[in-house]
Amino acid sequence: MCSWMTNVAFGQKECLLFPRLKYEFLIVDQAKEKSTMEDPSEIIQKLHLAGKSRTVEEDSHQRIQVPAVEHVLRKILEDLSNEKLIRHKGSVLDDARELFLQADPAWLLDCFQNDMSDIVQIYVNFTAALIEYSGLPRCETDSGELPDDAYNLIPERACNVAQTLKALLWKLQARPEQMTPHVTTVSPDSVLRAILPQLVIFCATHCEEKPWTNAASRLAADELLAAAVHAVGCKTIIELLCGAEEEGRGALGAVLHLMKPHMNKNTWKSNPATKHVFRWLLQKVRRPWLAEHLDVVLPPSLLFSDDYRTENKILGVRCLQHIIDNVPAAELLQYNRAQVVYHALYNHLYTPEASLIQNVLSCLLDLLPLLEKSHVIRGQQRANRYDKVFCLILTHMEVEDKIPLRRVYAQHLPIFTERLGIMVVRHLKRLQRVILGYLEVYDGPEEAARLCVLQAFQSMIQQAWPRMSMRLEVLLKSLLKFIYDMATDQGPTPPRVKEELLQDATHCLILLNRCCERKVTVLLEGVRQSCENATVLDCLQRVQQDV
């Protein structure tokens, strides 16, 4: 029988017979080993399925008992795993949800002469079976991705599963105070703690916009997650995962332990959601809680970043940056963890993908301060990782002709120049060549690369000012040519962008003038006398007026 809910007529009334599941819902005295069918209304009263608190009078000569909850759940598990019922599993979930909505909490937690751990394990298995029903198809390809039409059935199934699990949570958090005497029940908290890791993974799988979700499934996942947070007495998902400071650990350790078998190099691509669930969990956890799980979260992040697909590399690098930002330096330096991360990031600098380079350079800027101490020390500073990365950036910038990559490199050039400090003089010849070369190339209406290069120009002057006087002639000619080109440009560059470029270039002239003992002011006198462009003259006037 596929539909477990049947209407049975009794005289002039129809009563709802609660899910029979092909099992006897009435069990007469076990000594007789004989089943009989009773009035469904009496069953509902005994299980409190009607939601009323009426007291059921004991009938000593009938001695009727209701089936144990473990038998009910096991029968549901059997039907969910029965491939012959594949078309009717939606109705199985509907009846399971109805069971949780109407059943008395005391009955749901009754051990019925079983060990408490057995009941808890039954709920764990039941939750796992529901989540597996809405699970993503296994991916057998090396790409780790499936076509979108492979997920057509997932959103609806996820909604049904979320509603069923939400009903279970609602009943578990009821925590009935009046229990039947001489009846052993398992603690609702024990069941909640046991099924919570699976619930978190399920919600993380379906709460974001992905090919296997839609608006309804995302809403259902969010509501289930909120119900789980409330059921365990927490205020936020972060508190659920990390625990309150005064109460100790949260559920993150159990969740990561459950995910660990699916995050090794042979399994992580089998489920397209695994990497996204891991990233979602990782971003929820910050200082000081993440350090405790460093040995678990670092290997998958490195594994994702080492993949051949760019999107997986970016995801892995973002995970690594989150770890770097939220784990104490001492923990990262221990066992050469930071060194391993550095080598993984450095190798990505050879990849000609702008989006990846953007994330890698940002991550390196967070990591390098942990590996390298301050440059302000006595004596000559040896070349370090800052120099190595900076040298490679300059090498790529000199030959790069793709505008997106030029913008990414230019964006990070001022920061690296400032970080190197006076030690930038080691790279001054190449840095000057790169900056002056980029100033000559149009970068599009927004001029993102040239704006960043002018910032690097200013940083170079400030950090290596003792060397500027011997390079003054070349730098001054390049800046004056750039200012004139901007002043006479009739291209599509917006006026606000032109004004910003002219301001930055003028500031470079002012900085040069300051560090070269006002030599720039003297040299500009001849230019002012021969120039007729008002914009150029205004820029030169500002240099002259600088005190």
CORKA-V633114 format. One record per run of one state. SS is the DSSP state (@ for helix, = for strand, . for the rest). FROM is the first residue (numbers start at 1). LEN is the number of residues. If there is no record, write none. Layout:
BEGIN
SS&FROM&LEN, SS&FROM&LEN
END
This chain:
BEGIN
.&1&5, =&6&5, .&11&2, =&13&5, .&18&8, =&26&2, .&28&12, @&40&8, .&48&17, =&65&2, .&67&2, @&69&13, .&82&1, @&83&20, .&103&2, @&105&4, .&109&1, =&110&1, .&111&5, @&116&18, .&134&14, @&148&4, .&152&2, @&154&19, .&173&12, =&185&1, .&186&2, @&188&19, .&207&8, @&215&17, .&232&5, @&237&6, .&243&9, @&252&9, .&261&13, @&274&11, .&285&5, @&290&16, .&306&4, @&310&17, .&327&2, @&329&20, .&349&5, @&354&18, .&372&13, @&385&15, .&400&3, @&403&37, .&440&8, @&448&16, .&464&1, @&465&3, .&468&1, @&469&20, .&489&6, @&495&21, .&516&3, @&519&12, .&531&3, @&534&12, .&546&2
END
